[in-house]
């Protein structure tokens, strides 16, 4: 019976400029646009090599985003998923409890298939105008808190500068000022936009969609669009993608987890689909209080995320890739553009991968390859490639970092 080998390739190329999404964005370049390495098999059995539909060859990607940059993201969601001290009760400036249960979390994880555990990561859709250090009982995040979560792998998405939606809003300014604010304070450029909800002309979302896509954003989450379930087994059209935004919200029932069980039932049905998919969901706060009645109370959020780990993460069947929107988008973008060639001669296989120009705003440059073989193997490469594998033991995985 053949065994799957998964190759994880992180490509880092530096360089030139080209036009992308109607703005000038730095692209990567190098003297060579290809990488290559040798697989030395223990037998002459034929092998097959193909790109994995999802990173780590997971069965489904799940992206979960917290809207509006509320401080409960840092006080409760981040320590629960990443590991650490969860805040106890914390009453904010709006007299709403954005804290949690005060416990110590070991973190929630899935694995990379090589024996390493990776914490669940979410996305944050933030408004730069609301981020700051005051008041002390503030309801929104601070810049240092956003930076800490970003450095831990959480994605930061553009949610407009002020969260304005009413008639008279300058939608272009809302998009570009938020981009400039995050660039100034955190030194990176956001590449994905989430339309803010609120009162306004029924068509205001189209103004946000149009201006976001025209000013460097690669995708927009809006009221209507494709998804939230995206089939990713084959090549998909990511150009100016607009997706439908759906929410996981607490109900008035505070005594049971029946509402969360209904949402989890949907996830379970998606996880059972035969081919790989990408699923995305949203909420607002994750504190003890149901912020604006558009949030998840912390006990329910904890139950929901812990159940995901126990069923599909490290403590379950390990089929989930719990990663924020930008990370999944960038993987699929690169997956659909690389060109893989391999030549086998007896027990040796030369693998050559041609890489595309990758926009500099990408923060993830990983790709996974599935290789089917019944043979154990070893890897040979030049000094420019750093390669790790378990070919002598489990003979399933190879990791390459440029």
HELIX and SHEET records of a PDB file:
HELIX    1   1 UNK A   55  UNK A   57  5                                   3    
HELIX    2   2 UNK A   72  UNK A   72  1                                   1    
HELIX    3   3 UNK A   73  UNK A   77  3                                   5    
HELIX    4   4 UNK A   78  UNK A   82  1                                   5    
HELIX    5   5 UNK A  128  UNK A  130  5                                   3    
HELIX    6   6 UNK A  143  UNK A  151  1                                   9    
HELIX    7   7 UNK A  171  UNK A  186  1                                  16    
HELIX    8   8 UNK A  204  UNK A  214  1                                  11    
HELIX    9   9 UNK A  258  UNK A  271  1                                  14    
HELIX   10  10 UNK A  291  UNK A  293  5                                   3    
HELIX   11  11 UNK A  298  UNK A  312  1                                  15    
HELIX   12  12 UNK A  325  UNK A  335  1                                  11    
SHEET    1   A 5 UNK A  48  UNK A  51  0                                        
SHEET    2   A 5 UNK A 366  UNK A 373 -1                                        
SHEET    3   A 5 UNK A   3  UNK A  10 -1                                        
SHEET    4   A 5 UNK A 397  UNK A 401  1                                        
SHEET    5   A 5 UNK A 386  UNK A 389 -1                                        
SHEET    1   B 2 UNK A  17  UNK A  20  0                                        
SHEET    2   B 2 UNK A  23  UNK A  26 -1                                        
SHEET    1   C 4 UNK A 339  UNK A 345  0                                        
SHEET    2   C 4 UNK A 348  UNK A 354 -1                                        
SHEET    3   C 4 UNK A  34  UNK A  41 -1                                        
SHEET    4   C 4 UNK A 377  UNK A 380 -1                                        
SHEET    1   D 5 UNK A 155  UNK A 158  0                                        
SHEET    2   D 5 UNK A 123  UNK A 126  1                                        
SHEET    3   D 5 UNK A  60  UNK A  67  1                                        
SHEET    4   D 5 UNK A 277  UNK A 283  1                                        
SHEET    5   D 5 UNK A 229  UNK A 231 -1                                        
SHEET    1   E 4 UNK A 155  UNK A 158  0                                        
SHEET    2   E 4 UNK A 123  UNK A 126  1                                        
SHEET    3   E 4 UNK A  60  UNK A  67  1                                        
SHEET    4   E 4 UNK A 320  UNK A 322  1                                        
SHEET    1   F 2 UNK A  84  UNK A  85  0                                        
SHEET    2   F 2 UNK A 104  UNK A 105 -1                                        
SHEET    1   G 2 UNK A 109  UNK A 111  0                                        
SHEET    2   G 2 UNK A 117  UNK A 119 -1                                        
SHEET    1   H 3 UNK A 192  UNK A 194  0                                        
SHEET    2   H 3 UNK A 219  UNK A 222  1                                        
SHEET    3   H 3 UNK A 241  UNK A 244  1                                        
END                                                                             
